[in-house]
Structures are given as C-alpha cells and as structure tokens.
Amino acid sequence: MSVELVVLGSAAGFPLPFPFCECTVCRAARADPALRRMRSSLAVLGQQTTLIDAGPDFEAQLERESIRRVDNILITHWHYDHIAGLGALGDMPMRAGWPPIHIYLPASVAYHYDQELAYTRHNVVLHPVAPGDTFILPDAHVEVVKTAHTSDSQGFIFNSGARWAYLGDGTLPPEASMARLRGLDLLFLEATVDDLDVPHFSNQSLAQAVALWQRIGAPRC
C-alpha cells in the first residue's frame, strides 16, 4: 500500500502567532508567513482520506489542501486543539454527501462525544480504541500505543508499505511502548518551542523530542 502524508498543521495547543503573545517565536511568525502554523494534524491520503486529529483549524486545513472528502478521523486525546473541528461534522457530511465518518478515539473518553457532540452522531461511526488495540483501514494496518500527555492520550503506528508512527502531544511512558516503536521508517513527534523551551502540560522540549527520536532510532523524524 502506498499513501501520501500531508502535514495539515504543526503547532500543538495554539496557532502561531498566538494572539496577544509577544515571544520571539510569535513575533517571527508575524514577520514571516512561512513560519505561521495551524494546530497539529496529519492527513493520510490513499484509497481513503484519514485524518489524525481535528482541531479548530479543521475546515481551513481541508480547504487549503483541497481535501474534498474525509473517511476516517483518529483522535489522539480529548483536548480542544485536537477535537474542536469535530463540531463541523454535524453539517459537513450531509451537505457533501459523504457516508458516515469513522472516528477512532480513546475508549476511556468516548463518552465525551455523546455529551458534547450528540448533534453530529448520525453522521459518524464511533470506534473506541485503547493502547494495544489494532484495526485495519483500507490503506494501513494501525496499532494504538500509549503516550504520556494525559491519562487517556494515545498515538498510532501505521503499517502501510512503510512503517511510521504519529505520537502527537507528549512523550512515551517509561519503556512501556518502546519495543513497538522499533523499526520505524518515519516518526512524527511534538515539541514545545518558545522562549522558555521547558516541559509543561506533560509536553516535551525540543531537546527531549530529539532524545526520544534517537532512542527510537527512526531514520526520519
């Protein structure tokens, strides 16, 4: 299987520049459009279109990349910057004539969907998943792996010709998932880069992300 990976956004938590922020990172993004970022998300394009996370930039990201259909959405964790775009699904599939979208989300927080997004429920099929689970999409065999950003956060390993992983916010718990991440061809990690460059909200600094990449040993990150 061959897929195309399109980075829809690469800033975790907030866009760059962040309103009201005067740090050097945000000032640089205001001065240079090439440095501006939307919230983190990835599109996997093949027989189907699969998104990892759907933040508040969801609709703008799809339009920018001319993505006209979404089949699957994989959610790493239930934070606003990763799930707010799901609110658009109350109208979008119906108007676009899409079949129901399959959403894979952490099993321990799946109840949030019906509490907060019940009006979209007729347009989606929910698949609660947990670390250790596997599932098959038309374009990939997917493994679920635990991350340490929150008690419920998880990442995804894709086997689609190449073997690659998207870990999103946070780092891995001590050794718990490392064995499953050996032999990757490509690794997607998150790092917090600001004037302080220190861990907060269970995220990782750039130095920590590089160290994790080196431990996993993927040739590309």
C-alpha angles and dihedrals in degrees: 000000000000123000137175118230117211120187105220095182138351109193115097120213101002140016124262118271094036114210113259093008117126100182118132092255094056093042089053091050091052090052097044120040089201089069096054117110140191124211117294118279139136132209121211108201121196133101084339135019114248123183127198107215127347113221130176090284090061099114095041091050093052092049094047092054095039091240105164101178138034122199104170137019122194115200120206096192143340102263123128095245090057103039109026092097090063086079089073090064092080089077110012102073092045094050093042094046093236122157114245113299116239112229121195110197138161107287094220093061100033090109088070090071095063092040096051108019105032091132090067095047096102090059099052142057112215122216112186108205135179137197109291093032122119130198136178126235123182089257103037151011105240129204123195117224131184122248127188102231092102135352088263103036121120142174134214134236114205124204104194106139088299119050114232140157137215111202101170120188119009138012133280121269114252108298092320095120104014096102091057091053096058117112097028120156094201136016130197114204136171126228132180110231117184139120091289098039092195130134116267134160087019091296124132135241121239090257091053091049091051090049090051091049090052092050092050092045101212111162092228131037 
